[in-house]
């Protein structure tokens, strides 16, 4: 009986406004989260908005070849660990 209550409490906490704001803008600066991004004009009034970011200590020439092969139906979905193992 305690499990459903604990799951309900965890779900409520997970979707609380401060926590939701944090995970929808994870890694992004306030400026990045607020400004318009390329492609925003394709959906002027989205149902949900999120901007997530990471900082990579490598030049674009090292990052781009791995970035373009990520995604569904591509060469590799990749993971941060496998990505960094190949970059460095």
C-alpha positions as CSV (number, residue, x, y, z in Angstrom):
1,X,0.0,0.0,0.0
2,X,2.9,2.4,0.6
3,X,4.4,1.9,-2.9
4,X,1.5,3.7,-4.7
5,X,1.6,6.5,-2.2
6,X,5.4,6.9,-2.6
7,X,5.2,6.8,-6.3
8,X,2.5,9.4,-6.3
9,X,4.5,11.7,-4.1
10,X,7.6,11.2,-6.2
11,X,5.6,12.0,-9.4
12,X,4.2,15.1,-7.8
13,X,7.6,16.3,-6.7
14,X,9.1,15.5,-10.2
15,X,6.4,17.7,-11.9
16,X,6.5,20.6,-9.4
17,X,7.2,23.9,-11.2
18,X,10.7,24.5,-9.9
19,X,11.9,20.9,-10.7
20,X,10.1,20.9,-14.1
21,X,11.8,24.3,-15.0
22,X,15.2,22.8,-14.1
23,X,14.9,19.7,-16.2
24,X,13.4,21.5,-19.2
25,X,16.4,23.9,-19.2
26,X,19.1,21.5,-18.0
27,X,22.6,22.8,-18.8
28,X,21.3,26.0,-20.6
29,X,22.1,29.5,-19.4
30,X,19.1,31.7,-18.7
31,X,19.9,33.6,-21.9
32,X,19.9,30.4,-24.0
33,X,16.6,29.2,-22.4
34,X,14.9,32.5,-23.2
35,X,16.2,33.5,-26.6
36,X,14.8,32.4,-30.0
37,X,16.6,29.4,-31.5
38,X,16.9,28.3,-35.2
39,X,13.8,26.5,-36.2
40,X,11.5,28.2,-33.6
41,X,9.7,29.9,-36.4
42,X,8.5,26.4,-37.7
43,X,6.2,26.1,-34.7
44,X,5.3,29.6,-33.4
45,X,3.1,28.4,-30.5
46,X,4.5,25.1,-29.1
47,X,2.6,23.1,-26.5
48,X,5.9,22.6,-24.6
49,X,9.2,24.5,-24.7
50,X,12.6,23.1,-23.6
51,X,16.2,24.0,-24.2
52,X,18.9,21.7,-23.0
53,X,22.6,22.3,-23.5
54,X,26.1,20.9,-22.8
55,X,29.5,22.5,-23.1
56,X,32.1,20.5,-25.0
57,X,35.8,21.3,-24.6
58,X,36.7,20.5,-28.2
59,X,36.8,22.4,-31.4
60,X,33.8,22.2,-33.8
61,X,36.0,20.2,-36.3
62,X,36.3,17.4,-33.7
63,X,32.6,17.5,-32.6
64,X,30.7,17.9,-35.9
65,X,31.6,14.4,-37.4
66,X,30.2,12.7,-34.4
67,X,27.2,15.0,-34.1
68,X,25.9,14.5,-37.6
69,X,25.8,10.7,-37.2
70,X,23.6,10.8,-34.1
71,X,19.9,10.2,-34.3
72,X,17.3,7.6,-35.2
73,X,18.2,5.7,-38.4
74,X,21.7,7.1,-38.5
75,X,25.1,5.4,-37.9
76,X,25.0,5.7,-34.1
77,X,22.8,7.1,-31.4
78,X,25.9,7.3,-29.3
79,X,26.3,8.1,-25.7
80,X,28.4,10.6,-23.9
81,X,30.9,7.9,-22.9
82,X,31.4,6.5,-26.4
83,X,31.4,10.1,-27.8
84,X,34.2,11.2,-25.6
85,X,36.2,8.0,-26.1
86,X,36.2,8.8,-29.8
87,X,36.9,12.5,-29.6
88,X,39.9,12.2,-27.3
